[in-house]
């Protein structure tokens, strides 16, 4: 998990109240971006870039999907 801001000396704490559902959403989004919840909230509040990360498997599935569409598209043009 990223700790870039903390490594630069972030020492102050802020408490907020959120629901269990909001916490679960934030935890999930932070996890998808490979960030701690603190870093995710920090970046969100400061309008900094947050990039979602993908595991290799979903990337392969996405590429397979794109390849399949290309093949189907090519076949439909050829047989038309």
N, C-alpha and C positions, 0 to 999 in steps of 0.2 A: 504494500500500500504506500502511496506517496506521502512524504513528510516534508516536502520542500519548504513550506512556510514555517513549519515548526523548527526546522533546522536553522532558519534565519532568526529565531529568537521569539516566536510567538509564545507568550507566557500568560496572557490574560484570558479569563474565562467569561463566557456569557451564558446565562441560563434562559431557555425558552420553554414554553409549554406547548406540546403537540399531542395529538391523539396517537393511539397505538397504530392505527392505519397509516397516518402520516409518517410515523417512524419507520414502519415497514417499507413504505414507498421510498423514503430517503435512503434507507439501508440498501434496498435493491438497486437504486440508481447509482449510488456510490460504488457498490460492488461491480456493477457493469462497467464503470469507468476506472476500475482498479484504484479507487481512492478510499481513504477513511471517510467516515461520515463527517468529521470535522472539516477535512479538506474539501469535501464536496460542497458542504454548506458555505464555507468560506469563499470558494470560487463562485458559487451561485450568487451570493450576496454582493460580491465585488465585480460581477459581470466579467469574470475571467473564463477562458476557454476550458470546456470540459469535453473530453473525447471519450466516447464509448469504445470499449475494447471488445473484440470478438475472439473466441477461441478458434483454433484451426478448423475444427469440424464444421461450424456454421459457414465459414468462408468457403469451404469445399462444396457444401450444399448449395450455396448461392451461386458459385461458379458453375456447378452442374446444371442448375436451373437456367442460367443464362445460355449455356451451351445447348441445352435441350430446345430452348426457344429458337435459337439460331438454326438448328437442324430442322425443326418443324416448319419454320418460316421458309427455309430453302426448299424443302420438299413440297410445300403447298404451291410455291411459285413454279416449280419444275413440272408438277402434274396438272397445272391449270392451263 
